Amino acid sequence: SALPLQGSWTHTWPKWIRVIRWNYRSLLAEFFGTFLLMALGLGVCLQVTLFGLGGGAPINVHFGWGLAVALAVYTTGGVSAHLNPAVTFTFALYRGFPWEWVVPFWVSQILGSFTASALVYLDFRERLEFYEMEIDLPRGLDGDIHTATASMFATFPGEGVSLWGAFFDELFTTALLMAFIFALDDQRNVAPKSNMGPFMVGMVVFALCMSFSSVSGLAMNPARD
């Protein structure tokens, strides 16, 4: 996302490409950061579900999403690392982020998510088809959505939870996420020192997943879902 070092081969690219990389570096960072977040997050969901205990315990999913957030922020945070339309909107509402950049950020985040989802699907495609034959479940939302392959890519209300219940859970947990992000970013508070901020945001996601993930799948991110 950032400009290359002087003398690197990318300096031989046409000027218009280098201009685009510089002028739209924030959008490129949001695309790539959200791509990394989704690639690692969806990967751990499919790994654990498709391979059972051989792919890891269920707690791996919670910890995997936390690490995915931390590593994605570490990768693109020098340029931009909202990685979440809810974060972008809240930063515009309370932190002076330019409103004219909100929709372009949303588009970049959603495109990054879909690109990651497509490549993760391609990577796991053969195992997905084997899994569907093994449990005799046709692709789609019929049957138990907790075992259907669709629930590995998107979130759904938990058993016994209505759409309104799931909506409140997403609203509540996303508000908690933003409260923690603001607290960790506030230098007048007990903010993390050095470069520990992204890691602590990842730990926030890990803690929220441990506490609330069964109600609605805990997207906390419109681009993720």
Secondary structure, 3 states (H helix, E strand, C coil): CCCCCCCCHHHHCCHHHHHHHHHCHHHHHHHHHHHHHHHHHHHHHHHHHHHHHHHCCCHHHHHHHHHHHHHHHHHHCCCCCCCCHHHHHHHHHHCCCCHHHHHHHHHHHHHHHHHHHHHHHHHHHHHHHHHHHHCCCCCCCCCCCCCCHHHHCCCCCCCCCCHHHHHHHHHHHHHHHHHHHHHHHCCCCCCCCCCCHHHHHHHHHHHHHHHHHHHHCCCCCCCCC
